[in-house]
Amino acid sequence: GNQRNTHIGLYDLQTKQNEHLYMFERDLHVISCSINNERTLLAVSFRQYTEEERISRLLQSVSKYLTLLIEIHPINNVRVLKAVDSCVRVQFLYPVEGRNTSTESRLLLVSEDKYIEQFDIHVVAEEEHKVVIQNSGQLPRARVADDLIWAQWDMVEQRLFYIVPKESKSTLKCVQFYPDENFISTLESHLDISVNDTQLKLVNFGYDYCQDEDVASKSLNLQVFTSKAGGLCVCCSLASDIPDEIMYSIYFLHKGYNKTFTVSLERTESHQLKEVAFMNLDYYVAAYLPGQFLHLLNIQHPDLLCYSLFLTGEDARIDMLQNCSIRSPLMSTVLDCHVGSMYAVSISDSALLQFLQNSKRDSERLAALHCALLHFRHTEDLEMQIIWWISENLSTCHSFDPIQEFIIASLYCRMCPETHNLDKLLPYTSLLDWIGIIPGVTCATDIISLPVLEFQNSKGFWEKLNSNLESVKYAEPHLHYHNNVLRREWRSMLIGLLFCSFGDFCLFTNQREDRRTTAYLRNVFENAKKVLSHLDAWDSEERLVPLFQEEDYQQQLLMGLMVAQLKDHLMRHLQYVGKKKIDQIVLDYVANLLNLVHRIMKEVWRRYQLHSCIFCFDERGSTGEFAVFHIMSRILEAANGMCMPLPPGFHTLHLGLGVRCLPLHTLLHYIDSGVLHLTETCVRKLLKDLDDTEKNEKLKFSIVMRLPEALGQKVRQFWNHPLNANLIARNYVKLLLEKLGDRQCSRPIPERRSVPVEFLPLNYLTNMLAEIENQGVHPYEKQDHVNVRFVEETALKHTMMLLGLKYS
């Protein structure tokens, strides 16, 4: 103030005003101050005199620094806590929110002499709401840590991290302060960080610019970050002997390894190089060098570098943060130490999407895609823009499938927050490894010893961290669900399974082992029905894309098998959750999977302005339809790669688009190679709707000839054409003779009731077939119109056609 007094105030975020707490009638250099939770006590540490002032005033016996404890509700006594020649920082402990007013406060004192103490302060309330310190003598104290060279205070979780040097390495320790207990040492971890000739560095104990400048070159540039999911990271800037080269390490203690990054800077003057600043963005740790780079590292999945988003140039610029004198005292916040301002830091969704759209490298695309899905969850607008980007970049991503990554990452982000430890069991990527590189960046990975936890019955962060460490001990990658078993089961059952015309199923029994019982199969299909009914309950709006409008038994089989396999997988690792909850998780997972495929289809349908009606086959497809056909082909390829079920009706829609958009030879090639699947719905509509022009006959006959036998029997009757009738008759004769086997005709040939035909080969054939029919051998029991009489008439018609004669 104008009187050269020193005022201490408390800023209120709601009113944006300062509440006056205390005033010194001197111009003091305050080092540190803190107020207790009840706002009745104030601790202040300040410098009394500089060394020059002490010498000039002959005050060598007077301490250089003073630490006071002041009663301020109302202003009353002042007690000296420390009078020393070393700097001291003060920090009151805060109980959990909602706790009633306490008569006890605890205060931490952090000394420049590398030790930390805790003072216990009891107060009593007197008349007129006066609050005074109860202890008449010396305040009780306890030593928290000794010989430390670095300390960081976590003000939200009331944790103290500190490092103690040990030979050439160092040990990271953590003390947890509880509201109703004494402090407890909870963690110990050995770090391979050189600490020789290191001065004490304090993080989140306030900021003293002068002191910080003095020790910056001799102290550790290090910060510890924690995440809600139980992640614990130690970020450290390292010295490099090469000019224009920056090195920093991230110790992922919850994963058991650290990564050391070396970044080569281009066209940078040496005087511009400063320390890397680290920021905590919850799911990400950021390493930031203004004007050079911004490196975002995924805390949950740091094993693959493709999840690290490395930005340079204009993409790496953070508004209003243009120097390296910054700290991250809270999650997603940054303190600019030069100007004394605190900022909230977040990833811009528009900038991230723009970066995704403009990226030219697979590493950037993949990292940006996962970052967008992880950070912004599954908002409708974001998903739409990502799907549009995917539809434009299906052929530009060479090292990963964007459809697979979109589906798997979206499922992971939707499902994992609901259940503890589910993130360790569900897949989060389709990639098993990543061989790509980030230009200008090299990375070295080292295995480190897991931290030792020392706590009992602790909840929250410590419980989640312990769960993460247990997963590492049991080889976490093997815990994630994989489709290998599902793929083998599905292929095996497709070989041994025949779908009958009425939609039921039969099982061909293997002589050596009965692979599945009919009861199991019925249960599999019941699972699929539950998934589809679950999906119907979610999506009440009218569907733009004509899916889910038919039965698809192969896809239902795959759905049911996925439910069974995923349920078994979760039951092995989540026994404590309960069967009912696991059943719900699995149904949600598979239903969400189908819904995501439908979501992709709906967005591309809208983008290319296609109609919602079922296709007609009397005209060629548009450019938009061809684009959608190409995207559906890539969806099918992605689904096959992941052994993933598709919504019922997908293959019918895909085949319909193929008929409209592809020339005949290409269409048949796609069918033969398995890209297009012949479905009853589409083939029946094709045979009924198209007339029998020469071109359509060729199309129909080519498709009919490629139908599986069971499906062919069902749909050929819808095409009233001599060629089709001839084909039916030939197949009937073939099956009848095959069923006859070694059986011989023992009875005399009965007299034919039909008019005899003077064509001896045909007479002989029809008489023999009639005898076989009389013996009860009928291949087509459910198609009464197919019999010897039909074969005879078809043969005559076909013969007359070949001779160019009219048949009456």
C-alpha angles and dihedrals in degrees: 000000000000090000089057089247121147115234125194118203140172118231116224112213092201100050094026088224134122117244110213112234109166144345133212117204089223138071099253133184098227113205101183141347137181137179126213124244094260092048092234100111131049125194117200132182119191143159113257099190139355118239090257092052092051093051094046092049095040090240099141091134092055116092118248097221131037131198118197136189111209132192106222105168087097108353106262137129127016120209127193112229100173134010105179143134093245128079117259130198122204130207129172117215117237124215123222118288117271095032115138121249109289131213090214131070129183124211130194120213116196113195128204084227086077103257136106127212134188121217121202111213122190120193133190128206116235133184120311091024094292115160119201135175110264099204108095095187133034116332116250111255139182131198110242102178140359136198094013123159098188135027136177128191121215101204096185099050095029095236131145119208118190139166126226118195116238117183108298094340134051141227125230114211134181131206119198118207117208125199096236101026141055120267118284128204104234109168142035125179132169116228128194094226123133112235102175114145090357121160123216114280121193124197124197094002092110126282128269108184097197094047091045094053090051096054101030094098093048102039135077117269092213139136136181119219129189130193134208091248093061099269119153119190132176113203118197133175114220133206118249128202093207119083117239091021126116124198129189136160131215114201108204095198093177089058101041100241143077132218123214115202126200115195122193111212121210126221095352126147114229094236089062094059113104138161120298113251119219127211133190112225096168100241091031140046113213126209108197133189108173114236092013119055148335115210118194114194122193108234097200096048109024094143095089117055090211087080091060112095107210113189129186137177117009091349089064096054119117113199115249094001106100101144137057098238092102135121133192104222095164136025111284092001132108130197115210100212095195096058099023095236129139119215134191109230124204138157112260110235093205092049091047093051091047089051090050092052094046099042117117100186127074091225091059094044095050095045092047092048093053092042091054094049094044099044103039097033113211108321113166096239094047093049090049093053093046092050090050089051091049092051089055097044105043091116099038098063106081105170100044141025109245092202092055093046092047093051098042095043092045091051090048093051093046098047108034101066090060099064132033114246093009088115089067093054106043123073116252099185141022091224121097093190141352123230097175124110137220107231112245094011129097124188132200120192123204129185112234132189115268116251119258115238121207111189141102130221092350119161135199119026098004093052091050092046090051089050090052091050091050089053091054090051090054095048101263098208089065091056094065115098113256130191098224095100092042091052093052093047094049095048091047093051093045089057093050099037128088119189111214126215094258093056097254123116140232130204125223104216118225112228095223100043137004100232099191136001124229089246090059091050092050089052090051092054091045088056090053092050090052090052093051093046088048089053093048090054090056099045109054095152122096109271115240093200115061097238132128090038100115143035117268108182096184092055091043089053090053091047092051093046091050090052090050095045095045091046091054090048094052094043090059093057106024102048091139092060095066134237096266093054092046090050089054093047092051094047090049091049097052093040090050089050092055090043091054091053089050089047091056091048093048094052095048088045089056094042094055092038097235122171123251094229124106110264124263118214101213095091139042123261124259128242089260092053091051090052091050090047089055092049091049089052089055091047089053091049091050091048092050090050092054097034086238125163120241128215115272109266095032094112092045091052092045092050092047091054090047092054090051098043109032131071113244098257091050092046091053091046090054090050094048092048093050098247090116120043120209108232128189094235095053097040093048091051091047093052094045101042103043120076121228102262116148092259094047092045089056091049094047095045092048091053095042090053090055097050118115111250097251093048092043091057090056102047106031091077089068092065111074099198133126093235090053092046090050091051092050091049093049092050091047092053091045094051092043092053092044091053090049090063112161094344114123130211103249101167125076117265108262122229112272116244093204123079109279116247118219092229109103099199091052092044091053093047095048093046091052093047091049090054090050090050090051088056089061099253106139120160094187103045092158096051106064094176090069108082142116092288089056091049091050095049092045092051092051093048092048092048093049090049092052090049091048092239130135118251120212 
